Amino acid sequence: MQVSAHSGVLTALSQAPLGIAIFDRQMRYLAASSRFLTEQGLPGDVPLVGRHHYEVFPDIPQRWREIHRRALLEGLELSHDADPFERSDGRVDWIRWSLKPWRDDDGEIGGLVLYTEYVTPTVEARARLEAAEARYRAVFDQAAMGVARVAPDGRLLEVNDRFCSMLSYSRAELTDMNFQQITHPDDLNSNITLTRALLAGDIETYSLEKRYIAKGGEVIWNNLTVALVRNGAGEPDYFISIIDDIGARKQAEAEQKRYQGQLRLMINELNHRVKNTLATVQSMASQTLRGESDPDVVYEKLEARLLGLSQAHDVLTRERWHGAELRDVAERALGPFAGATTGQIHIDGPAAWLAPGAALSMALIFHELATNAVKYGALSVTQGRVELTWMLEGPALTVTWAEAGGPPVTPPTRKGFGSRLIERGLRGELRGSASTTYAPDGLICIMKAQLAERSDQLNLFESA
């Protein structure tokens, strides 16, 4: 460009709304706008013509001086959008500048024209914005919880790494989906209802325990917290959704609920068993007292019957009240009787599992039969013997108690407590019946029962 020294041009230049300075080849001022002066911290009317640029501003860095030299030497046109200029007091200004050589009438470079604009506020604002964005990005990307930006229509605009890992999707997969697609169907209506209330301004935020459907179909529990961000016009812009994995807590709650249910069942079962045991003891005491007047005999009979009940309980306790094998019940119930150790009692039969109530009933029946045999039957003499055998066909159990070698048998004149105990025990827990034959060679009692199916699950006393 060419520069004229005409006073009108210089006057117009000095009043230009831009920072403009014109120099000769020695970087002496030919003209400068008031804006240039004020931006440099000088009065707008200070005389600069003829003064050297580096004398007026000795803080000009060497790199700028090199730029000036090259522009004058090579005729370069140079510019910078935001170049830092550190002043002597340590303050840093950011300057947008453009530098062009001007030429005389012969086309020779006569000097430089410098255009300047102080952009410090803009640069600082941009720096603050970038810092804020960096902090947001650090919080967003490195948060221990899943974070997502969600459009008002439900599209996932942005998700962090934790959100991806919790749902086992990639970032690209999730940003191609909406929250409705990853929400469990049973939780979708409540989620949408709260979202609509947030959009309508009825609530400012909401939290919801909900299930997500992860990639592969796995259901995961999360606590969801949602807030709405509005734009400058007050219109909904996007949601910030934060999810926190509560799967472990939900599992613990379910386990606690299951345990409490088991505990209630266990208490009810214990109450039932205690009541049944007390009823059995009461019945044994009543029947024993009714049939005898001698206190010593009453004590002896009642003690023996309670012992039989106790031994059956021992078997069930050992098995944690799952039930018991019929052989174990028989051996424990008949163990106190001499014949069990001298070979007078022979026990034989296949494996047969008895439920707890059935095991108690059968133990009492065996104990009563053995007690009678010791007093009146085959076990009252050394040469007597008892054959206890059973057969099992599906759930149908047939148990035979056969005595031989004892004193001659005569039918009783009345039905005693033992007979009633056998019949009642078989009718109740065992859902069966008994038939007794008083043969001359020895008593024969045939008992039929229906066994319950054995459960493979742990008993409440064990699992609790």
LUMFIMI-440675 format. One record per residue (C-alpha): chain; x negated, y negated, z negated. Coordinates in nm, 3 decimals, m for minus. Layout:
<atoms>
 chain       x       y       z
     A       X       Y       Z
...
</atoms>
This chain:
<atoms>
 chain       x       y       z
     A   0.000   0.000   0.000
     A  m0.107  m0.365   0.035
     A  m0.093  m0.616  m0.251
     A  m0.029  m0.990  m0.199
     A  m0.136  m1.251  m0.450
     A   0.162  m1.467  m0.366
     A   0.292  m1.620  m0.688
     A   0.651  m1.517  m0.613
     A   0.553  m1.156  m0.580
     A   0.354  m1.171  m0.902
     A   0.644  m1.332  m1.083
     A   0.880  m1.060  m0.963
     A   0.628  m0.796  m1.060
     A   0.590  m0.933  m1.411
     A   0.966  m0.909  m1.461
     A   1.004  m0.558  m1.322
     A   1.194  m0.317  m1.553
     A   0.909  m0.066  m1.523
     A   0.562  m0.046  m1.663
     A   0.349  m0.154  m1.366
     A  m0.014  m0.265  m1.356
     A  m0.228  m0.349  m1.050
     A  m0.605  m0.325  m1.061
     A  m0.896  m0.406  m0.829
     A  m1.176  m0.161  m0.756
     A  m1.350  m0.249  m1.086
     A  m1.026  m0.175  m1.279
     A  m0.972  m0.545  m1.351
     A  m0.614  m0.659  m1.384
     A  m0.458  m0.836  m1.087
     A  m0.107  m0.826  m1.234
     A   0.103  m0.643  m1.495
     A   0.473  m0.630  m1.579
     A   0.599  m0.744  m1.915
     A   0.733  m0.390  m1.969
     A   0.381  m0.252  m1.924
     A   0.249  m0.493  m2.186
     A   0.521  m0.432  m2.445
     A   0.497  m0.057  m2.406
     A   0.126  m0.090  m2.481
     A   0.208  m0.283  m2.795
     A   0.109  m0.627  m2.658
     A   0.315  m0.946  m2.625
     A   0.490  m0.961  m2.291
     A   0.321  m1.287  m2.187
     A  m0.037  m1.210  m2.283
     A  m0.273  m1.306  m1.994
     A  m0.450  m1.000  m1.852
     A  m0.553  m1.114  m1.501
     A  m0.927  m1.074  m1.454
     A  m0.974  m0.868  m1.771
     A  m1.113  m0.516  m1.753
     A  m0.865  m0.240  m1.826
     A  m1.103  m0.043  m2.050
     A  m1.191  m0.352  m2.250
     A  m0.826  m0.427  m2.319
     A  m0.759  m0.064  m2.411
     A  m1.081   0.095  m2.535
     A  m0.886   0.405  m2.653
     A  m0.821   0.520  m2.298
     A  m0.952   0.878  m2.292
     A  m1.235   0.985  m2.066
     A  m1.010   1.219  m1.871
     A  m0.796   0.923  m1.758
     A  m1.104   0.723  m1.666
     A  m1.214   1.017  m1.449
     A  m0.872   1.019  m1.279
     A  m0.907   0.648  m1.201
     A  m1.255   0.703  m1.057
     A  m1.142   0.986  m0.830
     A  m0.836   0.796  m0.709
     A  m1.053   0.496  m0.614
     A  m1.316   0.715  m0.452
     A  m1.098   0.969  m0.273
     A  m0.772   0.779  m0.230
     A  m0.575   1.038  m0.429
     A  m0.215   0.990  m0.544
     A  m0.174   1.150  m0.885
     A   0.101   1.180  m1.147
     A   0.194   1.350  m1.476
     A   0.539   1.401  m1.630
     A   0.430   1.384  m1.994
     A   0.068   1.318  m2.080
     A  m0.034   1.272  m2.447
     A  m0.222   0.953  m2.537
     A  m0.377   0.951  m2.885
     A  m0.433   0.603  m3.020
     A  m0.702   0.495  m3.264
     A  m0.459   0.511  m3.560
     A  m0.386   0.877  m3.483
     A  m0.041   0.815  m3.335
     A   0.031   1.012  m3.019
     A   0.241   0.865  m2.739
     A   0.366   1.065  m2.443
     A   0.348   0.886  m2.108
     A   0.487   0.967  m1.767
     A   0.255   0.803  m1.512
     A   0.200   0.781  m1.141
     A  m0.119   0.645  m0.982
     A  m0.160   0.527  m0.618
     A  m0.442   0.338  m0.441
     A  m0.357   0.014  m0.259
     A  m0.539  m0.093   0.057
     A  m0.642  m0.426   0.201
     A  m0.579  m0.555   0.553
     A  m0.875  m0.352   0.679
     A  m0.733  m0.032   0.531
     A  m0.999  m0.011   0.264
     A  m0.905   0.089  m0.091
     A  m0.874  m0.237  m0.280
     A  m0.769  m0.095  m0.615
     A  m0.496   0.101  m0.795
     A  m0.130   0.063  m0.880
     A  m0.029   0.231  m1.207
     A   0.331   0.305  m1.293
     A   0.399   0.407  m1.656
     A   0.696   0.511  m1.866
     A   0.680   0.597  m2.232
     A   0.871   0.923  m2.285
     A   0.771   0.993  m2.645
     A   1.133   1.011  m2.776
     A   1.228   1.249  m2.496
     A   0.925   1.470  m2.552
     A   0.979   1.476  m2.928
     A   1.346   1.558  m2.882
     A   1.254   1.837  m2.645
     A   0.993   1.964  m2.891
     A   1.251   1.965  m3.168
     A   1.491   2.151  m2.943
     A   1.227   2.403  m2.846
     A   1.133   2.453  m3.212
     A   1.496   2.501  m3.304
     A   1.537   2.747  m3.020
     A   1.224   2.929  m3.132
     A   1.356   2.953  m3.488
     A   1.692   3.071  m3.358
     A   1.520   3.327  m3.136
     A   1.307   3.449  m3.425
     A   1.612   3.488  m3.648
     A   1.820   3.636  m3.369
     A   1.566   3.885  m3.242
     A   1.405   3.984  m3.571
     A   1.712   3.993  m3.795
     A   1.751   4.312  m3.997
     A   2.117   4.318  m3.897
     A   2.275   4.345  m3.555
     A   2.356   4.004  m3.404
     A   2.551   3.926  m3.088
     A   2.688   3.623  m2.905
     A   3.033   3.710  m2.778
     A   3.242   3.518  m2.525
     A   3.601   3.422  m2.619
     A   3.727   3.700  m2.390
     A   3.513   3.959  m2.570
     A   3.218   3.989  m2.330
     A   2.885   4.048  m2.499
     A   2.669   3.755  m2.388
     A   2.357   3.831  m2.589
     A   2.251   4.100  m2.838
     A   1.942   4.147  m3.049
     A   1.722   4.456  m3.077
     A   1.886   4.575  m3.398
     A   2.232   4.560  m3.240
     A   2.103   4.775  m2.954
     A   1.939   5.031  m3.180
     A   2.247   5.062  m3.402
     A   2.470   5.143  m3.104
     A   2.203   5.332  m2.906
     A   2.260   5.117  m2.595
     A   2.008   4.911  m2.400
     A   2.045   4.534  m2.390
     A   2.142   4.549  m2.023
     A   2.412   4.807  m2.093
     A   2.565   4.607  m2.377
     A   2.567   4.275  m2.191
     A   2.769   4.449  m1.922
     A   3.037   4.546  m2.178
     A   3.287   4.380  m2.410
     A   3.346   4.440  m2.781
     A   3.674   4.616  m2.708
     A   3.485   4.896  m2.533
     A   3.262   4.973  m2.830
     A   3.530   4.940  m3.100
     A   3.701   5.248  m3.240
     A   4.063   5.257  m3.115
     A   4.200   5.276  m3.470
     A   4.024   4.948  m3.563
     A   4.086   4.754  m3.242
     A   4.423   4.595  m3.328
     A   4.306   4.455  m3.661
     A   3.988   4.323  m3.495
     A   4.185   4.149  m3.218
     A   4.437   4.002  m3.465
     A   4.160   3.838  m3.669
     A   3.987   3.714  m3.354
     A   4.306   3.545  m3.235
     A   4.346   3.376  m3.573
     A   3.989   3.248  m3.546
     A   4.051   3.111  m3.196
     A   4.372   2.943  m3.313
     A   4.186   2.769  m3.596
     A   4.387   2.945  m3.867
     A   4.067   3.080  m4.023
     A   3.705   2.967  m4.006
     A   3.543   3.310  m4.023
     A   3.632   3.670  m4.103
     A   3.476   3.994  m4.220
     A   3.598   4.340  m4.133
     A   3.485   4.694  m4.204
     A   3.519   4.867  m3.871
     A   3.397   5.162  m3.671
     A   3.198   5.131  m3.352
     A   3.160   5.396  m3.085
     A   2.789   5.434  m3.017
     A   2.647   5.571  m2.694
     A   2.715   5.942  m2.687
     A   3.039   5.908  m2.885
     A   2.898   5.887  m3.238
     A   3.121   5.690  m3.476
     A   2.932   5.446  m3.698
     A   3.071   5.229  m3.977
     A   2.969   4.862  m3.993
     A   3.066   4.550  m4.179
     A   3.142   4.285  m3.916
     A   3.122   3.910  m3.989
     A   3.238   3.671  m3.716
     A   3.220   3.292  m3.680
     A   3.329   3.075  m3.387
     A   3.108   2.808  m3.225
     A   3.293   2.530  m3.041
     A   3.155   2.299  m2.769
     A   3.143   1.920  m2.776
     A   3.505   1.900  m2.667
     A   3.614   2.123  m2.954
     A   3.694   2.416  m2.728
     A   3.585   2.772  m2.818
     A   3.238   2.834  m2.677
     A   3.129   3.168  m2.820
     A   3.143   3.389  m3.130
     A   2.848   3.486  m3.348
     A   2.902   3.844  m3.462
     A   2.682   4.005  m3.727
     A   2.706   4.376  m3.802
     A   2.560   4.555  m4.103
     A   2.538   4.934  m4.116
     A   2.751   5.067  m4.404
     A   2.751   5.430  m4.293
     A   2.563   5.547  m4.603
     A   2.806   5.366  m4.832
     A   3.108   5.504  m4.649
     A   2.962   5.853  m4.672
     A   2.903   5.804  m5.045
     A   3.259   5.678  m5.088
     A   3.394   5.980  m4.901
     A   3.178   6.210  m5.112
     A   3.295   6.038  m5.429
     A   3.656   6.071  m5.318
     A   3.603   6.438  m5.241
     A   3.435   6.489  m5.577
     A   3.720   6.314  m5.759
     A   3.969   6.534  m5.573
     A   3.770   6.841  m5.671
     A   3.754   6.721  m6.028
     A   4.130   6.676  m6.043
     A   4.180   7.022  m5.899
     A   3.926   7.165  m6.142
     A   4.099   7.003  m6.439
     A   4.437   7.128  m6.320
     A   4.291   7.474  m6.267
     A   4.130   7.467  m6.611
     A   4.457   7.358  m6.769
     A   4.634   7.641  m6.589
     A   4.379   7.898  m6.698
     A   4.376   7.781  m7.059
     A   4.754   7.791  m7.073
     A   4.762   8.140  m6.920
     A   4.494   8.263  m7.161
     A   4.676   8.119  m7.460
     A   5.001   8.270  m7.339
     A   4.829   8.607  m7.303
     A   4.681   8.582  m7.652
     A   5.016   8.478  m7.794
     A   5.189   8.769  m7.622
     A   4.926   9.016  m7.744
     A   4.954   8.886  m8.100
     A   5.332   8.893  m8.093
     A   5.352   9.246  m7.955
     A   5.083   9.375  m8.190
     A   5.256   9.232  m8.495
     A   5.592   9.359  m8.379
     A   5.477   9.720  m8.359
     A   5.269   9.747  m8.673
     A   5.314   9.669  m9.043
     A   4.969   9.759  m9.169
     A   4.751   9.441  m9.164
     A   4.433   9.641  m9.107
     A   4.581   9.816  m8.806
     A   4.715   9.488  m8.672
     A   4.371   9.327  m8.707
     A   4.201   9.621  m8.538
     A   4.438   9.628  m8.240
     A   4.439   9.253  m8.190
     A   4.061   9.232  m8.216
     A   4.019   9.508  m7.956
     A   4.257   9.343  m7.715
     A   4.094   9.003  m7.752
     A   3.758   9.169  m7.693
     A   3.886   9.311  m7.366
     A   4.005   8.968  m7.262
     A   3.669   8.819  m7.356
     A   3.477   9.077  m7.155
     A   3.684   9.001  m6.847
     A   3.607   8.633  m6.895
     A   3.237   8.719  m6.907
     A   3.259   8.880  m6.564
     A   3.440   8.580  m6.417
     A   3.200   8.332  m6.577
     A   2.908   8.520  m6.426
     A   3.075   8.490  m6.086
     A   3.153   8.121  m6.148
     A   3.523   8.203  m6.140
     A   3.524   8.294  m5.772
     A   3.672   8.626  m5.879
     A   3.509   8.961  m5.949
     A   3.447   9.305  m5.804
     A   3.690   9.570  m5.931
     A   3.398   9.795  m6.031
     A   3.243   9.519  m6.245
     A   3.576   9.454  m6.411
     A   3.625   9.825  m6.487
     A   3.275   9.880  m6.620
     A   3.287   9.571  m6.842
     A   3.636   9.651  m6.974
     A   3.558  10.020  m7.045
     A   3.202   9.966  m7.169
     A   3.292   9.936  m7.540
     A   3.457  10.279  m7.535
     A   3.241  10.580  m7.615
     A   3.342  10.767  m7.307
     A   3.182  10.511  m7.083
     A   2.838  10.592  m7.213
     A   2.877  10.966  m7.275
     A   3.004  11.045  m6.928
     A   3.368  11.099  m7.026
     A   3.482  10.817  m6.795
     A   3.409  10.848  m6.423
     A   3.461  10.541  m6.205
     A   3.473  10.561  m5.827
     A   3.611  10.349  m5.544
     A   3.516  10.117  m5.257
     A   3.429   9.749  m5.295
     A   3.740   9.551  m5.383
     A   3.734   9.180  m5.467
     A   3.983   9.048  m5.722
     A   4.091   8.688  m5.758
     A   4.031   8.538  m6.106
     A   4.385   8.594  m6.235
     A   4.397   8.946  m6.092
     A   4.061   9.030  m6.252
     A   4.187   8.924  m6.595
     A   4.506   9.125  m6.556
     A   4.322   9.437  m6.442
     A   4.070   9.407  m6.726
     A   4.349   9.394  m6.981
     A   4.520   9.693  m6.816
     A   4.200   9.902  m6.822
     A   4.136   9.801  m7.182
     A   4.488   9.900  m7.286
     A   4.470  10.236  m7.107
     A   4.132  10.311  m7.267
     A   4.256  10.207  m7.611
     A   4.549  10.450  m7.585
     A   4.318  10.723  m7.453
     A   4.084  10.678  m7.751
     A   4.370  10.702  m7.998
     A   4.599  10.956  m7.843
     A   4.458  11.085  m7.517
     A   4.153  11.225  m7.342
     A   3.899  10.999  m7.514
     A   4.011  11.108  m7.859
     A   3.820  11.438  m7.819
     A   3.467  11.503  m7.694
     A   3.574  11.739  m7.414
     A   3.827  11.495  m7.268
     A   3.758  11.294  m6.957
     A   3.907  11.012  m6.752
     A   3.893  10.970  m6.374
     A   3.937  10.605  m6.265
     A   3.954  10.590  m5.886
     A   4.099  10.357  m5.625
     A   4.164  10.332  m5.254
     A   4.185  10.020  m5.042
     A   4.375   9.987  m4.716
     A   4.358   9.626  m4.603
     A   4.502   9.422  m4.890
     A   4.684   9.726  m5.037
     A   4.506   9.863  m5.343
     A   4.598  10.191  m5.519
     A   4.434  10.256  m5.856
     A   4.467  10.590  m6.034
     A   4.396  10.647  m6.403
     A   4.398  11.023  m6.467
     A   4.324  11.184  m6.805
     A   4.240  11.550  m6.866
     A   4.109  11.772  m7.144
     A   4.271  11.582  m7.425
     A   4.547  11.676  m7.671
     A   4.884  11.781  m7.528
     A   5.074  11.479  m7.401
     A   5.425  11.395  m7.507
     A   5.624  11.107  m7.359
     A   5.674  10.813  m7.599
     A   6.013  10.754  m7.750
     A   6.002  10.385  m7.667
     A   5.813  10.155  m7.432
     A   5.528   9.993  m7.621
     A   5.330   9.676  m7.567
     A   5.070   9.857  m7.355
     A   5.326   9.972  m7.102
     A   5.479   9.625  m7.083
     A   5.136   9.463  m7.046
     A   5.054   9.695  m6.753
     A   5.383   9.631  m6.578
     A   5.374   9.256  m6.634
     A   5.011   9.226  m6.518
     A   5.080   9.416  m6.197
     A   5.398   9.223  m6.117
     A   5.230   8.885  m6.166
     A   4.884   8.826  m6.030
     A   4.857   9.162  m5.851
     A   5.205   9.161  m5.691
     A   5.240   9.532  m5.748
     A   5.387   9.802  m5.969
     A   5.289  10.096  m6.191
     A   5.417  10.448  m6.238
     A   5.314  10.659  m6.538
     A   5.339  11.039  m6.559
     A   5.305  11.207  m6.897
     A   5.180  11.542  m6.771
     A   5.095  11.809  m7.032
     A   4.728  11.809  m6.922
     A   4.693  11.435  m6.949
     A   4.844  11.095  m6.869
     A   4.837  10.978  m6.508
     A   4.897  10.611  m6.424
     A   4.914  10.507  m6.061
     A   4.899  10.132  m6.000
     A   4.963   9.959  m5.670
     A   4.862   9.600  m5.596
     A   4.823   9.349  m5.314
     A   4.487   9.171  m5.313
     A   4.449   8.811  m5.207
     A   4.200   8.731  m4.930
     A   3.861   8.637  m5.066
     A   3.768   8.273  m5.002
     A   3.426   8.202  m4.864
     A   3.428   7.852  m5.005
     A   3.261   7.758  m5.329
     A   3.476   7.749  m5.637
     A   3.543   7.407  m5.784
     A   3.343   7.490  m6.095
     A   3.036   7.551  m5.877
     A   3.071   7.270  m5.626
     A   3.148   7.010  m5.890
</atoms>
